[in-house]
Amino acid sequence: MPDEIDAKPPVVTPMRVVIALCLLAPFVAMLWVGSYAKVDPTFIGIPFFYWYQMLWVLLSTSLTMIAYKLWQRDQRARKGGASA
């Protein structure tokens, strides 16, 4: 049975869904301007509009790094290597 021997792992896996969510979250957060187009609450005198966007710079960096590490783990698992 060649189909069983040549079976490939599924393209959409839970890990890939998490990766996609990590990469999609910053776009959704920044494109939904109505959610942060306001002055209050201020943080150390900085209006919400500005500090919210700067917070997302840090969050986007973290989420991208997490997505990259998960992608590396996924690729190693697909090639049969160590998953850690």
PDB file of N, CA, C and O in Angstrom, chain B, residues numbered from 101:
ATOM      1  N   MET B 101       0.821  -1.178   0.000  1.00  0.00           N
ATOM      2  CA  MET B 101       0.000   0.000   0.000  1.00  0.00           C
ATOM      3  C   MET B 101       0.875   1.254   0.000  1.00  0.00           C
ATOM      4  O   MET B 101       1.305   1.695   1.066  1.00  0.00           O
ATOM      5  N   PRO B 102       1.144   1.828  -1.148  1.00  0.00           N
ATOM      6  CA  PRO B 102       2.000   3.014  -1.227  1.00  0.00           C
ATOM      7  C   PRO B 102       1.396   4.241  -0.554  1.00  0.00           C
ATOM      8  O   PRO B 102       2.135   5.114  -0.100  1.00  0.00           O
ATOM      9  N   ASP B 103       0.075   4.327  -0.479  1.00  0.00           N
ATOM     10  CA  ASP B 103      -0.549   5.494   0.153  1.00  0.00           C
ATOM     11  C   ASP B 103      -0.190   5.593   1.629  1.00  0.00           C
ATOM     12  O   ASP B 103       0.026   6.692   2.140  1.00  0.00           O
ATOM     13  N   GLU B 104      -0.124   4.474   2.309  1.00  0.00           N
ATOM     14  CA  GLU B 104       0.190   4.479   3.734  1.00  0.00           C
ATOM     15  C   GLU B 104       1.647   4.835   3.980  1.00  0.00           C
ATOM     16  O   GLU B 104       1.955   5.510   4.962  1.00  0.00           O
ATOM     17  N   ILE B 105       2.538   4.402   3.120  1.00  0.00           N
ATOM     18  CA  ILE B 105       3.962   4.683   3.282  1.00  0.00           C
ATOM     19  C   ILE B 105       4.261   6.145   2.980  1.00  0.00           C
ATOM     20  O   ILE B 105       5.039   6.779   3.692  1.00  0.00           O
ATOM     21  N   ASP B 106       3.651   6.684   1.934  1.00  0.00           N
ATOM     22  CA  ASP B 106       3.918   8.060   1.511  1.00  0.00           C
ATOM     23  C   ASP B 106       3.006   9.085   2.176  1.00  0.00           C
ATOM     24  O   ASP B 106       2.960  10.237   1.744  1.00  0.00           O
ATOM     25  N   ALA B 107       2.285   8.690   3.208  1.00  0.00           N
ATOM     26  CA  ALA B 107       1.356   9.609   3.863  1.00  0.00           C
ATOM     27  C   ALA B 107       2.115  10.784   4.460  1.00  0.00           C
ATOM     28  O   ALA B 107       3.114  10.602   5.156  1.00  0.00           O
ATOM     29  N   LYS B 108       1.639  11.977   4.184  1.00  0.00           N
ATOM     30  CA  LYS B 108       2.270  13.194   4.696  1.00  0.00           C
ATOM     31  C   LYS B 108       1.432  13.738   5.845  1.00  0.00           C
ATOM     32  O   LYS B 108       0.217  13.543   5.878  1.00  0.00           O
ATOM     33  N   PRO B 109       2.082  14.425   6.791  1.00  0.00           N
ATOM     34  CA  PRO B 109       1.310  15.023   7.883  1.00  0.00           C
ATOM     35  C   PRO B 109       0.352  16.086   7.344  1.00  0.00           C
ATOM     36  O   PRO B 109       0.597  16.659   6.282  1.00  0.00           O
ATOM     37  N   PRO B 110      -0.726  16.347   8.063  1.00  0.00           N
ATOM     38  CA  PRO B 110      -1.690  17.357   7.580  1.00  0.00           C
ATOM     39  C   PRO B 110      -1.056  18.743   7.509  1.00  0.00           C
ATOM     40  O   PRO B 110      -0.150  19.067   8.277  1.00  0.00           O
ATOM     41  N   VAL B 111      -1.542  19.545   6.583  1.00  0.00           N
ATOM     42  CA  VAL B 111      -0.997  20.894   6.401  1.00  0.00           C
ATOM     43  C   VAL B 111      -1.462  21.808   7.528  1.00  0.00           C
ATOM     44  O   VAL B 111      -0.676  22.606   8.037  1.00  0.00           O
ATOM     45  N   VAL B 112      -2.721  21.702   7.921  1.00  0.00           N
ATOM     46  CA  VAL B 112      -3.254  22.532   9.000  1.00  0.00           C
ATOM     47  C   VAL B 112      -3.194  21.722  10.286  1.00  0.00           C
ATOM     48  O   VAL B 112      -3.887  20.717  10.442  1.00  0.00           O
ATOM     49  N   THR B 113      -2.355  22.180  11.197  1.00  0.00           N
ATOM     50  CA  THR B 113      -2.198  21.523  12.485  1.00  0.00           C
ATOM     51  C   THR B 113      -2.497  22.533  13.590  1.00  0.00           C
ATOM     52  O   THR B 113      -2.494  23.735  13.328  1.00  0.00           O
ATOM     53  N   PRO B 114      -2.752  22.086  14.800  1.00  0.00           N
ATOM     54  CA  PRO B 114      -2.988  23.044  15.885  1.00  0.00           C
ATOM     55  C   PRO B 114      -1.822  24.021  16.084  1.00  0.00           C
ATOM     56  O   PRO B 114      -2.038  25.194  16.385  1.00  0.00           O
ATOM     57  N   MET B 115      -0.594  23.535  15.916  1.00  0.00           N
ATOM     58  CA  MET B 115       0.552  24.427  16.087  1.00  0.00           C
ATOM     59  C   MET B 115       0.565  25.512  15.012  1.00  0.00           C
ATOM     60  O   MET B 115       0.896  26.664  15.291  1.00  0.00           O
ATOM     61  N   ARG B 116       0.208  25.145  13.799  1.00  0.00           N
ATOM     62  CA  ARG B 116       0.181  26.139  12.722  1.00  0.00           C
ATOM     63  C   ARG B 116      -0.952  27.147  12.912  1.00  0.00           C
ATOM     64  O   ARG B 116      -0.835  28.300  12.498  1.00  0.00           O
ATOM     65  N   VAL B 117      -2.030  26.720  13.529  1.00  0.00           N
ATOM     66  CA  VAL B 117      -3.114  27.652  13.849  1.00  0.00           C
ATOM     67  C   VAL B 117      -2.635  28.665  14.888  1.00  0.00           C
ATOM     68  O   VAL B 117      -2.930  29.855  14.778  1.00  0.00           O
ATOM     69  N   VAL B 118      -1.899  28.197  15.891  1.00  0.00           N
ATOM     70  CA  VAL B 118      -1.343  29.099  16.911  1.00  0.00           C
ATOM     71  C   VAL B 118      -0.364  30.070  16.267  1.00  0.00           C
ATOM     72  O   VAL B 118      -0.363  31.255  16.602  1.00  0.00           O
ATOM     73  N   ILE B 119       0.468  29.590  15.348  1.00  0.00           N
ATOM     74  CA  ILE B 119       1.411  30.450  14.638  1.00  0.00           C
ATOM     75  C   ILE B 119       0.654  31.532  13.872  1.00  0.00           C
ATOM     76  O   ILE B 119       1.019  32.707  13.924  1.00  0.00           O
ATOM     77  N   ALA B 120      -0.385  31.137  13.173  1.00  0.00           N
ATOM     78  CA  ALA B 120      -1.170  32.106  12.405  1.00  0.00           C
ATOM     79  C   ALA B 120      -1.819  33.142  13.317  1.00  0.00           C
ATOM     80  O   ALA B 120      -1.853  34.325  12.979  1.00  0.00           O
ATOM     81  N   LEU B 121      -2.331  32.714  14.459  1.00  0.00           N
ATOM     82  CA  LEU B 121      -2.936  33.657  15.402  1.00  0.00           C
ATOM     83  C   LEU B 121      -1.906  34.631  15.958  1.00  0.00           C
ATOM     84  O   LEU B 121      -2.197  35.815  16.132  1.00  0.00           O
ATOM     85  N   CYS B 122      -0.707  34.137  16.235  1.00  0.00           N
ATOM     86  CA  CYS B 122       0.366  35.016  16.729  1.00  0.00           C
ATOM     87  C   CYS B 122       0.714  36.087  15.701  1.00  0.00           C
ATOM     88  O   CYS B 122       1.009  37.227  16.060  1.00  0.00           O
ATOM     89  N   LEU B 123       0.679  35.719  14.431  1.00  0.00           N
ATOM     90  CA  LEU B 123       1.024  36.676  13.380  1.00  0.00           C
ATOM     91  C   LEU B 123      -0.147  37.572  12.993  1.00  0.00           C
ATOM     92  O   LEU B 123       0.055  38.686  12.510  1.00  0.00           O
ATOM     93  N   LEU B 124      -1.350  37.096  13.201  1.00  0.00           N
ATOM     94  CA  LEU B 124      -2.541  37.856  12.817  1.00  0.00           C
ATOM     95  C   LEU B 124      -2.962  38.875  13.881  1.00  0.00           C
ATOM     96  O   LEU B 124      -3.502  39.929  13.545  1.00  0.00           O
ATOM     97  N   ALA B 125      -2.725  38.573  15.141  1.00  0.00           N
ATOM     98  CA  ALA B 125      -3.182  39.435  16.241  1.00  0.00           C
ATOM     99  C   ALA B 125      -2.721  40.886  16.123  1.00  0.00           C
ATOM    100  O   ALA B 125      -3.544  41.784  16.305  1.00  0.00           O
ATOM    101  N   PRO B 126      -1.446  41.164  15.826  1.00  0.00           N
ATOM    102  CA  PRO B 126      -1.041  42.571  15.710  1.00  0.00           C
ATOM    103  C   PRO B 126      -1.753  43.318  14.584  1.00  0.00           C
ATOM    104  O   PRO B 126      -2.067  44.501  14.721  1.00  0.00           O
ATOM    105  N   PHE B 127      -2.008  42.631  13.475  1.00  0.00           N
ATOM    106  CA  PHE B 127      -2.709  43.289  12.371  1.00  0.00           C
ATOM    107  C   PHE B 127      -4.129  43.667  12.769  1.00  0.00           C
ATOM    108  O   PHE B 127      -4.584  44.780  12.506  1.00  0.00           O
ATOM    109  N   VAL B 128      -4.817  42.738  13.401  1.00  0.00           N
ATOM    110  CA  VAL B 128      -6.194  43.003  13.828  1.00  0.00           C
ATOM    111  C   VAL B 128      -6.211  44.141  14.841  1.00  0.00           C
ATOM    112  O   VAL B 128      -7.047  45.041  14.761  1.00  0.00           O
ATOM    113  N   ALA B 129      -5.289  44.097  15.790  1.00  0.00           N
ATOM    114  CA  ALA B 129      -5.239  45.128  16.831  1.00  0.00           C
ATOM    115  C   ALA B 129      -4.979  46.513  16.247  1.00  0.00           C
ATOM    116  O   ALA B 129      -5.573  47.494  16.694  1.00  0.00           O
ATOM    117  N   MET B 130      -4.111  46.599  15.268  1.00  0.00           N
ATOM    118  CA  MET B 130      -3.764  47.908  14.704  1.00  0.00           C
ATOM    119  C   MET B 130      -4.774  48.392  13.664  1.00  0.00           C
ATOM    120  O   MET B 130      -4.958  49.597  13.495  1.00  0.00           O
ATOM    121  N   LEU B 131      -5.421  47.476  12.975  1.00  0.00           N
ATOM    122  CA  LEU B 131      -6.395  47.896  11.963  1.00  0.00           C
ATOM    123  C   LEU B 131      -7.752  48.253  12.564  1.00  0.00           C
ATOM    124  O   LEU B 131      -8.558  48.912  11.908  1.00  0.00           O
ATOM    125  N   TRP B 132      -8.013  47.837  13.778  1.00  0.00           N
ATOM    126  CA  TRP B 132      -9.263  48.169  14.457  1.00  0.00           C
ATOM    127  C   TRP B 132      -9.057  49.472  15.225  1.00  0.00           C
ATOM    128  O   TRP B 132      -9.015  49.483  16.455  1.00  0.00           O
ATOM    129  N   VAL B 133      -8.931  50.552  14.490  1.00  0.00           N
ATOM    130  CA  VAL B 133      -8.578  51.862  15.049  1.00  0.00           C
ATOM    131  C   VAL B 133      -9.614  52.354  16.043  1.00  0.00           C
ATOM    132  O   VAL B 133      -9.261  53.013  17.020  1.00  0.00           O
ATOM    133  N   GLY B 134     -10.867  52.053  15.820  1.00  0.00           N
ATOM    134  CA  GLY B 134     -11.915  52.508  16.720  1.00  0.00           C
ATOM    135  C   GLY B 134     -11.734  52.042  18.157  1.00  0.00           C
ATOM    136  O   GLY B 134     -12.256  52.658  19.086  1.00  0.00           O
ATOM    137  N   SER B 135     -10.995  50.951  18.336  1.00  0.00           N
ATOM    138  CA  SER B 135     -10.798  50.431  19.686  1.00  0.00           C
ATOM    139  C   SER B 135      -9.783  51.227  20.490  1.00  0.00           C
ATOM    140  O   SER B 135      -9.771  51.146  21.719  1.00  0.00           O
ATOM    141  N   TYR B 136      -8.935  51.989  19.823  1.00  0.00           N
ATOM    142  CA  TYR B 136      -7.909  52.745  20.557  1.00  0.00           C
ATOM    143  C   TYR B 136      -7.824  54.217  20.159  1.00  0.00           C
ATOM    144  O   TYR B 136      -6.880  54.902  20.554  1.00  0.00           O
ATOM    145  N   ALA B 137      -8.767  54.707  19.402  1.00  0.00           N
ATOM    146  CA  ALA B 137      -8.764  56.109  18.983  1.00  0.00           C
ATOM    147  C   ALA B 137      -9.388  56.980  20.073  1.00  0.00           C
ATOM    148  O   ALA B 137     -10.480  57.523  19.904  1.00  0.00           O
ATOM    149  N   LYS B 138      -8.672  57.105  21.197  1.00  0.00           N
ATOM    150  CA  LYS B 138      -9.154  57.917  22.312  1.00  0.00           C
ATOM    151  C   LYS B 138      -7.959  58.410  23.120  1.00  0.00           C
ATOM    152  O   LYS B 138      -6.839  57.927  22.951  1.00  0.00           O
ATOM    153  N   VAL B 139      -8.206  59.355  23.979  1.00  0.00           N
ATOM    154  CA  VAL B 139      -7.140  59.959  24.784  1.00  0.00           C
ATOM    155  C   VAL B 139      -6.982  59.239  26.112  1.00  0.00           C
ATOM    156  O   VAL B 139      -5.861  58.982  26.553  1.00  0.00           O
ATOM    157  N   ASP B 140      -8.101  58.913  26.753  1.00  0.00           N
ATOM    158  CA  ASP B 140      -8.036  58.284  28.074  1.00  0.00           C
ATOM    159  C   ASP B 140      -8.085  56.768  27.950  1.00  0.00           C
ATOM    160  O   ASP B 140      -8.752  56.263  27.047  1.00  0.00           O
ATOM    161  N   PRO B 141      -7.429  56.043  28.789  1.00  0.00           N
ATOM    162  CA  PRO B 141      -6.623  56.454  29.926  1.00  0.00           C
ATOM    163  C   PRO B 141      -5.209  56.863  29.485  1.00  0.00           C
ATOM    164  O   PRO B 141      -4.641  56.290  28.556  1.00  0.00           O
ATOM    165  N   THR B 142      -4.685  57.825  30.148  1.00  0.00           N
ATOM    166  CA  THR B 142      -3.316  58.237  29.860  1.00  0.00           C
ATOM    167  C   THR B 142      -2.356  57.421  30.734  1.00  0.00           C
ATOM    168  O   THR B 142      -2.726  56.932  31.801  1.00  0.00           O
ATOM    169  N   PHE B 143      -1.143  57.290  30.264  1.00  0.00           N
ATOM    170  CA  PHE B 143      -0.097  56.569  30.991  1.00  0.00           C
ATOM    171  C   PHE B 143       1.120  57.477  31.040  1.00  0.00           C
ATOM    172  O   PHE B 143       1.703  57.802  30.006  1.00  0.00           O
ATOM    173  N   ILE B 144       1.498  57.882  32.235  1.00  0.00           N
ATOM    174  CA  ILE B 144       2.564  58.865  32.496  1.00  0.00           C
ATOM    175  C   ILE B 144       2.448  60.082  31.564  1.00  0.00           C
ATOM    176  O   ILE B 144       3.441  60.579  31.034  1.00  0.00           O
ATOM    177  N   GLY B 145       1.223  60.535  31.388  1.00  0.00           N
ATOM    178  CA  GLY B 145       0.947  61.721  30.585  1.00  0.00           C
ATOM    179  C   GLY B 145       0.825  61.462  29.091  1.00  0.00           C
ATOM    180  O   GLY B 145       0.587  62.401  28.332  1.00  0.00           O
ATOM    181  N   ILE B 146       0.979  60.223  28.646  1.00  0.00           N
ATOM    182  CA  ILE B 146       0.893  59.884  27.223  1.00  0.00           C
ATOM    183  C   ILE B 146      -0.517  59.398  26.926  1.00  0.00           C
ATOM    184  O   ILE B 146      -1.010  58.484  27.586  1.00  0.00           O
ATOM    185  N   PRO B 147      -1.180  60.009  25.923  1.00  0.00           N
ATOM    186  CA  PRO B 147      -2.535  59.572  25.575  1.00  0.00           C
ATOM    187  C   PRO B 147      -2.572  58.095  25.163  1.00  0.00           C
ATOM    188  O   PRO B 147      -1.604  57.557  24.624  1.00  0.00           O
ATOM    189  N   PHE B 148      -3.704  57.463  25.429  1.00  0.00           N
ATOM    190  CA  PHE B 148      -3.912  56.045  25.137  1.00  0.00           C
ATOM    191  C   PHE B 148      -3.567  55.708  23.690  1.00  0.00           C
ATOM    192  O   PHE B 148      -2.946  54.677  23.429  1.00  0.00           O
ATOM    193  N   PHE B 149      -3.960  56.560  22.749  1.00  0.00           N
ATOM    194  CA  PHE B 149      -3.725  56.328  21.328  1.00  0.00           C
ATOM    195  C   PHE B 149      -2.260  56.013  21.047  1.00  0.00           C
ATOM    196  O   PHE B 149      -1.958  55.127  20.247  1.00  0.00           O
ATOM    197  N   TYR B 150      -1.355  56.727  21.695  1.00  0.00           N
ATOM    198  CA  TYR B 150       0.072  56.540  21.438  1.00  0.00           C
ATOM    199  C   TYR B 150       0.672  55.374  22.215  1.00  0.00           C
ATOM    200  O   TYR B 150       1.413  54.572  21.648  1.00  0.00           O
ATOM    201  N   TRP B 151       0.361  55.270  23.508  1.00  0.00           N
ATOM    202  CA  TRP B 151       1.000  54.194  24.265  1.00  0.00           C
ATOM    203  C   TRP B 151       0.465  52.826  23.888  1.00  0.00           C
ATOM    204  O   TRP B 151       1.175  51.829  24.014  1.00  0.00           O
ATOM    205  N   TYR B 152      -0.773  52.762  23.428  1.00  0.00           N
ATOM    206  CA  TYR B 152      -1.333  51.496  22.959  1.00  0.00           C
ATOM    207  C   TYR B 152      -0.565  50.990  21.737  1.00  0.00           C
ATOM    208  O   TYR B 152      -0.236  49.807  21.642  1.00  0.00           O
ATOM    209  N   GLN B 153      -0.288  51.899  20.810  1.00  0.00           N
ATOM    210  CA  GLN B 153       0.464  51.508  19.619  1.00  0.00           C
ATOM    211  C   GLN B 153       1.891  51.102  19.960  1.00  0.00           C
ATOM    212  O   GLN B 153       2.415  50.144  19.391  1.00  0.00           O
ATOM    213  N   MET B 154       2.519  51.812  20.873  1.00  0.00           N
ATOM    214  CA  MET B 154       3.876  51.456  21.272  1.00  0.00           C
ATOM    215  C   MET B 154       3.897  50.113  22.010  1.00  0.00           C
ATOM    216  O   MET B 154       4.848  49.344  21.871  1.00  0.00           O
ATOM    217  N   LEU B 155       2.863  49.835  22.785  1.00  0.00           N
ATOM    218  CA  LEU B 155       2.759  48.547  23.451  1.00  0.00           C
ATOM    219  C   LEU B 155       2.684  47.422  22.417  1.00  0.00           C
ATOM    220  O   LEU B 155       3.271  46.357  22.606  1.00  0.00           O
ATOM    221  N   TRP B 156       1.966  47.664  21.339  1.00  0.00           N
ATOM    222  CA  TRP B 156       1.852  46.653  20.301  1.00  0.00           C
ATOM    223  C   TRP B 156       3.154  46.434  19.542  1.00  0.00           C
ATOM    224  O   TRP B 156       3.352  45.364  18.965  1.00  0.00           O
ATOM    225  N   VAL B 157       4.032  47.406  19.529  1.00  0.00           N
ATOM    226  CA  VAL B 157       5.359  47.190  18.938  1.00  0.00           C
ATOM    227  C   VAL B 157       6.075  46.093  19.720  1.00  0.00           C
ATOM    228  O   VAL B 157       6.661  45.184  19.132  1.00  0.00           O
ATOM    229  N   LEU B 158       6.023  46.183  21.055  1.00  0.00           N
ATOM    230  CA  LEU B 158       6.659  45.169  21.899  1.00  0.00           C
ATOM    231  C   LEU B 158       5.937  43.830  21.797  1.00  0.00           C
ATOM    232  O   LEU B 158       6.571  42.782  21.680  1.00  0.00           O
ATOM    233  N   LEU B 159       4.604  43.872  21.843  1.00  0.00           N
ATOM    234  CA  LEU B 159       3.831  42.636  21.743  1.00  0.00           C
ATOM    235  C   LEU B 159       4.037  41.945  20.390  1.00  0.00           C
ATOM    236  O   LEU B 159       4.135  40.719  20.324  1.00  0.00           O
ATOM    237  N   SER B 160       4.101  42.731  19.323  1.00  0.00           N
ATOM    238  CA  SER B 160       4.306  42.163  17.988  1.00  0.00           C
ATOM    239  C   SER B 160       5.660  41.475  17.890  1.00  0.00           C
ATOM    240  O   SER B 160       5.785  40.410  17.286  1.00  0.00           O
ATOM    241  N   THR B 161       6.666  42.091  18.488  1.00  0.00           N
ATOM    242  CA  THR B 161       7.993  41.478  18.495  1.00  0.00           C
ATOM    243  C   THR B 161       7.949  40.143  19.220  1.00  0.00           C
ATOM    244  O   THR B 161       8.489  39.149  18.734  1.00  0.00           O
ATOM    245  N   SER B 162       7.313  40.119  20.372  1.00  0.00           N
ATOM    246  CA  SER B 162       7.221  38.877  21.149  1.00  0.00           C
ATOM    247  C   SER B 162       6.425  37.807  20.411  1.00  0.00           C
ATOM    248  O   SER B 162       6.835  36.647  20.357  1.00  0.00           O
ATOM    249  N   LEU B 163       5.301  38.193  19.850  1.00  0.00           N
ATOM    250  CA  LEU B 163       4.466  37.221  19.141  1.00  0.00           C
ATOM    251  C   LEU B 163       5.157  36.679  17.886  1.00  0.00           C
ATOM    252  O   LEU B 163       5.011  35.503  17.555  1.00  0.00           O
ATOM    253  N   THR B 164       5.905  37.531  17.193  1.00  0.00           N
ATOM    254  CA  THR B 164       6.642  37.079  16.019  1.00  0.00           C
ATOM    255  C   THR B 164       7.741  36.107  16.419  1.00  0.00           C
ATOM    256  O   THR B 164       7.972  35.112  15.733  1.00  0.00           O
ATOM    257  N   MET B 165       8.416  36.390  17.520  1.00  0.00           N
ATOM    258  CA  MET B 165       9.459  35.495  18.009  1.00  0.00           C
ATOM    259  C   MET B 165       8.856  34.138  18.420  1.00  0.00           C
ATOM    260  O   MET B 165       9.430  33.090  18.126  1.00  0.00           O
ATOM    261  N   ILE B 166       7.726  34.164  19.083  1.00  0.00           N
ATOM    262  CA  ILE B 166       7.050  32.921  19.468  1.00  0.00           C
ATOM    263  C   ILE B 166       6.644  32.138  18.217  1.00  0.00           C
ATOM    264  O   ILE B 166       6.838  30.924  18.153  1.00  0.00           O
ATOM    265  N   ALA B 167       6.084  32.829  17.230  1.00  0.00           N
ATOM    266  CA  ALA B 167       5.675  32.161  15.990  1.00  0.00           C
ATOM    267  C   ALA B 167       6.879  31.540  15.289  1.00  0.00           C
ATOM    268  O   ALA B 167       6.776  30.436  14.754  1.00  0.00           O
ATOM    269  N   TYR B 168       7.996  32.218  15.282  1.00  0.00           N
ATOM    270  CA  TYR B 168       9.202  31.701  14.647  1.00  0.00           C
ATOM    271  C   TYR B 168       9.701  30.441  15.355  1.00  0.00           C
ATOM    272  O   TYR B 168      10.049  29.457  14.702  1.00  0.00           O
ATOM    273  N   LYS B 169       9.736  30.470  16.673  1.00  0.00           N
ATOM    274  CA  LYS B 169      10.189  29.299  17.434  1.00  0.00           C
ATOM    275  C   LYS B 169       9.239  28.118  17.222  1.00  0.00           C
ATOM    276  O   LYS B 169       9.689  26.982  17.074  1.00  0.00           O
ATOM    277  N   LEU B 170       7.944  28.376  17.206  1.00  0.00           N
ATOM    278  CA  LEU B 170       6.979  27.313  16.955  1.00  0.00           C
ATOM    279  C   LEU B 170       7.131  26.749  15.544  1.00  0.00           C
ATOM    280  O   LEU B 170       6.996  25.544  15.330  1.00  0.00           O
ATOM    281  N   TRP B 171       7.410  27.623  14.592  1.00  0.00           N
ATOM    282  CA  TRP B 171       7.606  27.182  13.210  1.00  0.00           C
ATOM    283  C   TRP B 171       8.843  26.281  13.108  1.00  0.00           C
ATOM    284  O   TRP B 171       8.820  25.255  12.428  1.00  0.00           O
ATOM    285  N   GLN B 172       9.915  26.675  13.789  1.00  0.00           N
ATOM    286  CA  GLN B 172      11.118  25.838  13.792  1.00  0.00           C
ATOM    287  C   GLN B 172      10.805  24.459  14.383  1.00  0.00           C
ATOM    288  O   GLN B 172      11.215  23.435  13.836  1.00  0.00           O
ATOM    289  N   ARG B 173      10.082  24.446  15.494  1.00  0.00           N
ATOM    290  CA  ARG B 173       9.712  23.187  16.136  1.00  0.00           C
ATOM    291  C   ARG B 173       8.848  22.337  15.200  1.00  0.00           C
ATOM    292  O   ARG B 173       9.029  21.122  15.115  1.00  0.00           O
ATOM    293  N   ASP B 174       7.918  22.974  14.505  1.00  0.00           N
ATOM    294  CA  ASP B 174       7.043  22.267  13.574  1.00  0.00           C
ATOM    295  C   ASP B 174       7.850  21.660  12.428  1.00  0.00           C
ATOM    296  O   ASP B 174       7.602  20.522  12.030  1.00  0.00           O
ATOM    297  N   GLN B 175       8.799  22.402  11.905  1.00  0.00           N
ATOM    298  CA  GLN B 175       9.610  21.907  10.794  1.00  0.00           C
ATOM    299  C   GLN B 175      10.496  20.745  11.218  1.00  0.00           C
ATOM    300  O   GLN B 175      10.660  19.781  10.470  1.00  0.00           O
ATOM    301  N   ARG B 176      11.073  20.832  12.427  1.00  0.00           N
ATOM    302  CA  ARG B 176      11.882  19.720  12.929  1.00  0.00           C
ATOM    303  C   ARG B 176      11.027  18.473  13.112  1.00  0.00           C
ATOM    304  O   ARG B 176      11.463  17.369  12.789  1.00  0.00           O
ATOM    305  N   ALA B 177       9.817  18.642  13.628  1.00  0.00           N
ATOM    306  CA  ALA B 177       8.922  17.503  13.828  1.00  0.00           C
ATOM    307  C   ALA B 177       8.529  16.875  12.503  1.00  0.00           C
ATOM    308  O   ALA B 177       8.406  15.654  12.413  1.00  0.00           O
ATOM    309  N   ARG B 178       8.331  17.678  11.487  1.00  0.00           N
ATOM    310  CA  ARG B 178       7.954  17.157  10.176  1.00  0.00           C
ATOM    311  C   ARG B 178       9.102  16.411   9.509  1.00  0.00           C
ATOM    312  O   ARG B 178       8.874  15.486   8.728  1.00  0.00           O
ATOM    313  N   LYS B 179      10.323  16.806   9.810  1.00  0.00           N
ATOM    314  CA  LYS B 179      11.479  16.132   9.230  1.00  0.00           C
ATOM    315  C   LYS B 179      11.920  14.938  10.061  1.00  0.00           C
ATOM    316  O   LYS B 179      12.843  14.217   9.682  1.00  0.00           O
ATOM    317  N   GLY B 180      11.258  14.730  11.199  1.00  0.00           N
ATOM    318  CA  GLY B 180      11.568  13.570  12.010  1.00  0.00           C
ATOM    319  C   GLY B 180      12.653  13.820  13.040  1.00  0.00           C
ATOM    320  O   GLY B 180      13.136  12.875  13.664  1.00  0.00           O
ATOM    321  N   GLY B 181      13.049  15.076  13.233  1.00  0.00           N
ATOM    322  CA  GLY B 181      14.075  15.405  14.204  1.00  0.00           C
ATOM    323  C   GLY B 181      13.492  15.593  15.580  1.00  0.00           C
ATOM    324  O   GLY B 181      12.317  15.315  15.821  1.00  0.00           O
ATOM    325  N   ALA B 182      14.320  16.065  16.474  1.00  0.00           N
ATOM    326  CA  ALA B 182      13.874  16.333  17.850  1.00  0.00           C
ATOM    327  C   ALA B 182      12.880  17.475  17.833  1.00  0.00           C
ATOM    328  O   ALA B 182      13.024  18.414  17.050  1.00  0.00           O
ATOM    329  N   SER B 183      11.874  17.403  18.689  1.00  0.00           N
ATOM    330  CA  SER B 183      10.832  18.436  18.700  1.00  0.00           C
ATOM    331  C   SER B 183      11.097  19.519  19.728  1.00  0.00           C
ATOM    332  O   SER B 183      10.278  20.426  19.873  1.00  0.00           O
ATOM    333  N   ALA B 184      12.199  19.461  20.440  1.00  0.00           N
ATOM    334  CA  ALA B 184      12.474  20.462  21.483  1.00  0.00           C
ATOM    335  C   ALA B 184      13.335  21.568  20.978  1.00  0.00           C
ATOM    336  O   ALA B 184      13.660  22.490  21.726  1.00  0.00           O
TER     337      ALA B 184
END
